[in-house]
Amino acid sequence: MNIVNRITSLIVFFTLFSCLKTGDKIKQPNIILIVADDLGWTDASFMGSNFYETPNIDKLSKSGMTFYNGYASSANCAPSRATMLSGKYQTKHGIYTVGTSERGNKKTRKIIPIKNKTILDLDFFIIPEMLKTKGYINGHFGKWHMAPKGFYPKQRGFDLNIGGNEKGGPGKGGYFSPYLNPTLSDGPNNEYLTDRLGNEVVNFIESNKKNSFFAYVPFYSVHTPIQSKKTYQNKYSKKVGDDKHNRADYAGMIQSLDENIGKIISKIEELNLAENTLIIFTSDNGGIRSISNQFPLRAGKGSYYEGGIKVPLIFSWKGKIKAESVSYERVSNIDFFPTINTIVNYENSDLKLDGVDLNPIFKGEKIRKRSLFFHFPIYLEPYNVHLDDGTDPLFRTRPGSVIIKDNWKLHHYYENNQIELYKIDEDVSESNDLSEINFEKKNELFNDLKNWKTENKAPVPSIINPHFDQKYVDSLNFLIKNNKVSGRVNRNEKIINDNPFYSTQNNQYK
């Protein structure tokens, strides 16, 4: 070895030694997890909408991998978020819905639903807590919705919480300041909430550009109340929609959501952080069908038909994930934790996560073969009895479980032991029930589902509800069929005199 090489080697050695001595480490990748609220599978232009305009989300799609078979782990907000952050099925944490499981009129529920939990217990180790052990600075911006005070984001691994509390929507203040949100200071009068959250994320990125950071950005948009900036609403009121996508105020909300995602992307690019930043974009569940029809998918939020659980999903990471790539693998937000876990190299054999690592897909490889499971042992009342297209007009979902295996999907409902079977690669609308034709496939999936429930100790409701009244159910269905009832049917529904099931003389059902 000549003298020059020896000197060069010594310099490299002492440089590395110095770095190790001072505790310098290679910077872990930044992670930005953006979750829209109630954004449907087709509610973006990159997913085929000609009415909604999402140029920035489209740009994100082109920069990375778009999953066309991406799923939420649950059909409504709180359980989907709890599963996404914990990597555990609902059977583990017990959050199946928002609030009580006794949804809808008690006279219409045949069985007593399983009691719902409303708190993600502190003993569930979640993504920000894992990242904290790796030295991350964690910021939460937007909707929390998994627990009351004492279980807020700052108690769950976040260094900063902007706007997160137990509420599922923006609260009494709506989308315009003053917000009346205990974890969000009011901005200037009429400041728009989505803009405010986007600006807070940008400031967080700027402040932590030299750190490894995790920005969890669960926007409140496009959850009800549907409130758009007036200028955007006016813009879309002049635009021609179709019978599926046509609400100007909803379109305006989507434009604001898109603009603020654009702010985040621009800040990452401005700071030259794109090659060290993973961005994930998705929705927590399907869209509300009466607001935005997800055709060709059946139903919407709250239903376990495809419209309730299929969601837009993008993973973008410059240099790590091929631009303009697509995947048709069936994946779920339950897979986020194991995927991030691998990226940051967190080693703990006790995690026992229920999802799978998606990193092989980013490299053009296959993930291990598995089925997706959905367990919903409770009821969820309708938004609109004429438009929901759920299990029946009175409920978006009745107690049951679902399995998706390969391109087959089986629904099992507990009230009447009813089974539905669909080949969803050919019948994404779930309109052709094959359960009475393909007995072999039905039995295969049913047994797989049964075994999964046993392994996961899934609670199954079976106790008969003493308040159930079949004549009352028949009465409501008659009124709905004859357009005497619209919207929600929750409780204390007025009975019309021409109802054939009701006796005005005795003030009771015949």
C-alpha positions, 0 to 999 in steps of 0.5 A: 500500500503506497503512502497516499492510500495509507493516509486516505485510509487513516482519514476515512477511519478517523472520520468514521470513528469520530462520527461514532464517538459523537453519536452521529447516526444515519438519518432514518427515513421520514414518514408521512401518513395522510388519511382522508376521512370518508373519501370514497374509492372513486372520489379522486381524478386518479381513480377515475372521477371526471367531476372531482379535481385532485391534481396533487394527489394525482401527482403523488400517484404518478410518483409512486405505487397505486394500489387498486385493491387497497382496503380499509380494515373496517367500514367506519372511522374509529375501528379502522384507525385503531387497527391501522395504528396498532396492526391488530384486528378489531377482535384484539382491541374490541373497537368495532364502531363509533360509540355504542353497538346498539345502533338503530331502533331496538325493535329492528335488531334480532340479536343483542350485539357485542358490546363495543369499546371506545378506547384503544387501550394503552397496552396496545403498542402503536406506530408512533410509539414504535417510531419513538424508540427509533428517535423520531419526532412525531406530529399528529394533525387532525382527527384522533377519534380513538379515545377520550382525554387521557388517551390523546395523541401526546399520551400515545407517542406523539410530541405534538397534537394539533386538533386530535380529540375524541370527536369523529368530526370537526365539532360544533365549530365545523370547518370554519374558525372559531373551531371550538376544538379543545386541542386546536386554537382558533385561527382568524375568523373563517379560516378553513380547517383543512388549510389550517391543518395543511399549514401546521404540517408544513411548519412541522416539516420545516422545523424538523427537517434535520430530524427523522420525523413522522407526520400523521395527517388524518384530515377531518375532510371530507367527513360531515358536515359537508362545508366547502369554501364558497368560491369552490362550491360556486366553481363546481356548481357550474361544472356538469357532473353525472348521477354518481358525482355531482355535489358541488360542496363535496367537490369543493371539500375535496379540492381543499384536501388536494391543495393541502396535500400539495403543500406537503409534497411541495415542502418535501421537494423544496427541502430536498427530502423526497429521497428520504421520505415515504408518503402514504395516502389513503382513506379510513373507509369508503365514502358515504354513498348518498353523498358520492356514489362509488359505482361500480362498487356496491354500498358505502361507508358502514357496509362491508360490501366493496364500497364500504371498505375499498379505498384509494391507496398510494405509497410514494418514495423517490428512488425506493418505489418505482414511479407510475407503478401499480399493484393489484394485490389485495392489501389493507391498512392493517399492513402499514405497521409491519411495512413501516416496522421493516423500513425502520428496522425495529426488531421485536419478536413480541409485536405479533402483528396481524398484517403483512410487510408490503416492502416486497411489492415495492421491489416487484415481488409477491407477498405471502399468500393470505386472506383478508378478514372483517369482523363486525358483530354489531349493527349500523343504522342507515344514512339513507334507506333508499340510497345506501344499498347495504344489507337491507334498508334498515341497516348498512350492516347487520352483525356478521363477518367477511373473508376475502380469499384470492378473488372470492368474497364471502359474507356471513350474517349471524341473525339468520346464518345467511351466506353470500358469495361473490367472485369480486374480480368479475363481479365487483358490484357484488350483484351475483350471489353464487352461494347456492351454485358454488358449494365447494368454494362457499364451504372452503371460505366459510371454514377458513372464516370459522377457523380464523374466528376461533384462532382470534377469539372473535366474539359472535352475538347469539342472544335473542333481543327481547325487544325485536318486533317483526311486525314493526320491521315489516311496517317500516319496510312497507313504508320505505318501499312506498316512499313514505319514509326517507333518510335515516330510520333510527328511533321513534319513527312516525307510523303513517295511517295507511300502514297495513301493519298498524291498527289505528283503533288499538294503537298497535301493530296487527 
